């Protein structure tokens, strides 16, 4: 994955809160609490839906704290994104927003409204409540922001066995921005209270976000920046896409359950299996077509 060295990075789309205290959160104890954390790590929408509650407690581990607002000073061009992880997240955010700003109105006649990427350390306060790094990356529809503790990407490899790599991280960011598209189109409401099971509204919502991530990836190297006339993402290779597919599979419900409990229970799924997540990302990537991501009408997931 390579960025245009002369491409411009817009850091106004990223709120760098690393090193800023964000409020304490306690995770429910025992096996139920452990499973809540494990399922939340599978790129959830709202951590409160999984039984996380506000209160005093210790925070989860994360990346080393940095000076607040560091990306504003360090991330100026695509060359910076090619060197630094945090600048890469800025660049992917810019690419996603530029793509959806054109694509969403073209395909749905709905206006695109910018989201915001928030980088935090250990814990953070949101319109959806307080959360720790334990819940993994998530999107909060209440404030239209996607939240990331960059330490999660180490966990993705160390705990869940993913290969990792730049595009694995990009897939995660693109998935959360898929939830933003669902928020703007009203698709989030389709899930309703149907939050568990292999064909549940929650699973359909998550698989659609995977498909939207693939749609963006299909167009990422052909979406020009207005300031340069060139795509910010200069190239994606088959190896890059393989990183994304590997990351999607690593956080499939079946793999998370097998690791946590030694058995697989589809009735408790909230995000879909490893194969489903790979399949829907692939559908988006191969077609580049938003309409092919209608998981709510799909008879077979």
QUIWO-V30582 format. One line per field, one symbol per residue. burial: I if it has 9 or more other ideal C-beta (glycine too) atoms within 8 Angstrom, else O. Layout:
BEGIN
burial = ???
END
This chain:
BEGIN
burial = IOIIOOIIIOIOIIOIIIOOOIIIIIIIOOOOIIIIIIIIIIIIIIIIOIIIOOOOIOIOOIIOOIOIOIIOOIIOIIIIIIOIOIIIIIIIIIIIIIIIIIIIIOOOOOOIOOIIIIIIIIIIOIOIIIIIIIIIIIIIIOIIIIIIIIIIIOIIIOOIOIIIIIIIIIIIIIIIIIIIIIIIIOIIOIIOOIIIIIOIIIIIIIIIIIIIIIIIIIIIIOIIIOOIOIIIIIOIOOOIIIIIIIIIIIIIIIIIIIOIOOOOOIOIIIIIIIOIIIOIIIIIIOIOOIOIIOIIOOOOI
END
